[in-house]
Amino acid sequence: MDVPYDLTSYVRVLKMAKTPSTNEFLQVSKIAGAGIIFIGLVGFIIGAIMVFLTSAGGA
């Protein structure tokens, strides 16, 4: 492990990085939010189906 080489590569990456514009940030936020809501909705539907199947099977 070459520590000076690793540090220079990290510094190079940080120099290339930039702060996203407001439009970029909003677009990424919307996409991430939609993904979170979608995954939550799928989990809710699966949970509702499981509750329905377990309560219907016992009666």
Number of C-alpha atoms within 10 A of each C-alpha: 5 6 8 9 10 11 11 11 12 11 12 11 10 10 9 7 9 7 7 10 9 9 9 10 11 12 12 13 12 11 11 12 12 12 12 11 12 12 12 12 12 11 12 12 12 12 12 12 12 12 12 11 11 11 10 9 8 6 5
